Amino acid sequence: MQKLKAALSFGGILAKDDIDTLTAHFTYRTLKAGESIQDLDKVATEVIFVDTGILRIYSLDADGTEVTKYFVREHQFFANLESYYSRQAATDAIETVVQSEVYTVKLAVFESYFLRVPNLFIFFKSIVEATLLNKIKDNDFLNFGTAKTKYLEFVSRYPTLAQQVPQQYIASYLKITPQSLSRIRKELAKHG
């Protein structure tokens, strides 16, 4: 709970009393590696905070193959706002990559506090904007360069993920084959 409270207090936007009130609505969950948090084809309903562990956001391509789109790391929030606001089934699923501890709260409950705690909307908006900017930066390196340069940039930006996330998920995220990633890793290990 301390990490959640620290994340909510970031930037000094929310008062301590407001943070205490909000965190009372979060539910703690321990999840094994590979456990689903949000299934495909169900409307998203929760805000998720990763206390420990890593989450993977993925969708299915036309062939039914899982495509990793994003990783949510420790001390980050995530919500599938597109599914929630449109009330449409999610096209992205969320699962744990490693054993994880998360806190969840219903988006409807979270939103109900926007009127009672006006700074919560400002906080929420800043989190959404920061996440969007991070995704834009990631798209820059994911869409340009060789497989090797993409992998090196990934390792530079996310060293913890590079060590903990299984190779097939990293390859999917980088839009390369697991075999290519394996060759790149061997080559780097030989020269490193």
C-alpha positions in Angstrom: 0.0 0.0 0.0 2.9 2.3 0.7 4.0 2.3 -3.0 0.5 3.0 -4.1 0.2 6.0 -1.7 3.7 7.2 -2.9 2.6 7.0 -6.5 -0.7 8.9 -5.7 1.3 11.6 -3.9 3.7 12.1 -6.8 3.8 15.8 -7.8 2.0 16.9 -4.6 -1.3 17.1 -6.6 -3.4 15.2 -4.1 -3.7 15.9 -0.4 -2.8 13.1 2.1 -6.4 12.8 3.3 -7.6 12.4 -0.3 -5.0 9.7 -0.9 -6.1 7.8 2.2 -9.7 8.0 1.1 -8.9 6.8 -2.4 -6.6 3.9 -1.4 -9.3 2.5 0.8 -11.2 1.6 -2.4 -8.3 -0.3 -3.9 -8.1 -4.2 -3.7 -4.8 -6.0 -3.3 -4.2 -9.0 -5.4 -1.3 -11.5 -5.8 -1.0 -13.1 -9.2 1.1 -15.9 -10.6 3.1 -15.5 -13.8 0.8 -15.8 -16.8 -2.4 -14.9 -14.9 -5.0 -12.8 -16.7 -6.1 -9.5 -15.3 -8.2 -8.3 -18.3 -9.5 -10.7 -20.9 -10.1 -10.0 -24.5 -13.7 -9.4 -25.5 -14.7 -8.1 -22.1 -15.3 -4.4 -21.2 -12.4 -3.0 -19.2 -13.6 -1.8 -15.7 -10.5 -1.3 -13.6 -7.5 0.9 -12.9 -4.5 -1.2 -12.1 -1.5 -0.2 -10.1 1.5 -2.5 -10.2 3.1 -2.8 -6.8 5.6 -5.5 -7.8 6.0 -7.4 -11.0 5.4 -6.8 -14.7 2.2 -6.8 -16.8 2.0 -7.4 -20.5 -0.6 -5.8 -22.7 -1.3 -7.8 -25.9 -3.7 -8.3 -28.7 -4.2 -11.0 -31.4 -3.3 -10.4 -35.0 -5.3 -11.7 -37.9 -3.7 -15.2 -37.6 -4.6 -15.3 -33.9 -1.0 -14.8 -32.8 -0.4 -12.8 -29.6 1.3 -9.4 -30.3 2.8 -7.7 -27.2 2.0 -4.0 -27.3 3.2 -2.6 -24.0 4.7 -3.6 -20.7 3.4 -2.0 -17.4 6.2 -1.9 -14.8 6.3 -1.6 -11.1 4.9 1.6 -9.7 2.8 2.3 -12.8 -0.9 2.7 -13.3 -2.8 1.2 -16.3 -6.4 1.3 -17.5 -7.9 0.4 -20.8 -9.7 3.7 -21.3 -10.7 3.0 -24.9 -12.7 -0.1 -23.8 -14.1 1.5 -20.7 -15.3 4.8 -22.2 -16.7 3.2 -25.4 -18.3 0.3 -23.4 -16.9 -2.0 -26.1 -15.1 -5.3 -25.5 -11.4 -4.8 -25.1 -9.2 -5.7 -28.1 -6.2 -5.8 -25.7 -5.7 -8.3 -22.9 -3.6 -7.9 -19.8 -1.6 -10.6 -18.1 1.2 -10.9 -15.6 4.7 -11.7 -17.0 6.1 -12.6 -13.6 4.6 -13.1 -10.2 3.0 -9.8 -9.5 1.2 -7.8 -6.8 -1.3 -5.3 -7.9 -3.9 -3.0 -6.5 -7.1 -2.5 -8.5 -10.1 -0.2 -8.3 -13.2 0.1 -10.4 -12.9 2.9 -12.8 -16.4 4.0 -12.0 -15.4 4.3 -8.3 -12.3 6.2 -9.3 -14.3 8.5 -11.5 -16.9 9.2 -8.8 -14.1 11.0 -6.9 -13.4 13.4 -9.7 -16.1 15.7 -8.3 -15.2 15.2 -4.6 -11.5 15.5 -5.2 -11.1 17.9 -8.1 -7.3 17.5 -8.1 -7.8 13.8 -8.8 -8.9 14.6 -12.4 -5.7 16.6 -12.8 -3.6 13.7 -11.4 -5.4 11.2 -13.7 -4.9 13.4 -16.7 -1.2 13.8 -15.9 -0.7 10.0 -15.7 -2.6 9.5 -18.9 -0.5 12.1 -20.7 2.8 10.7 -19.3 1.8 7.2 -20.5 0.8 8.5 -23.9 4.1 10.3 -24.3 6.0 7.2 -23.3 4.2 5.2 -25.9 5.0 7.7 -28.6 8.7 7.6 -27.7 8.6 3.8 -27.8 6.9 3.9 -31.2 9.7 6.0 -32.5 12.3 3.4 -31.8 10.0 0.4 -32.5 9.3 1.5 -36.0 12.7 2.5 -37.2 16.1 0.9 -37.3 17.3 -2.7 -37.5 16.3 -5.5 -35.1 19.7 -5.0 -33.3 19.2 -1.3 -32.8 15.7 -1.8 -31.6 16.9 -4.4 -29.1 19.8 -2.2 -27.9 17.4 0.7 -27.4 15.0 -1.6 -25.5 17.8 -2.8 -23.2 18.9 0.8 -22.7 15.4 2.1 -21.8 14.2 -0.9 -19.9 17.1 -2.9 -18.4 14.9 -4.6 -15.8 12.4 -5.8 -18.5 15.2 -7.1 -20.6 16.3 -9.3 -17.7 12.9 -10.5 -16.5 10.6 -10.7 -19.5 10.7 -14.0 -21.5 12.4 -13.7 -24.9 9.2 -14.4 -27.0 7.4 -11.4 -25.4 10.4 -9.1 -26.0 10.6 -10.3 -29.6 6.9 -9.7 -30.2 7.2 -6.2 -28.7 10.1 -5.4 -30.9 8.3 -6.8 -33.9 11.0 -9.4 -34.7 11.1 -13.1 -34.5 12.4 -14.9 -31.4 15.1 -16.5 -33.6 16.3 -13.1 -34.6 16.4 -11.9 -31.0 18.3 -15.0 -30.0 20.9 -14.4 -32.7 21.2 -10.7 -31.6 21.7 -11.7 -28.0 24.3 -14.3 -28.9 26.2 -11.8 -31.1 26.1 -9.2 -28.3 27.3 -11.7 -25.7 30.2 -12.8 -28.0 31.3 -9.1 -28.4 30.3 -7.9 -25.0 
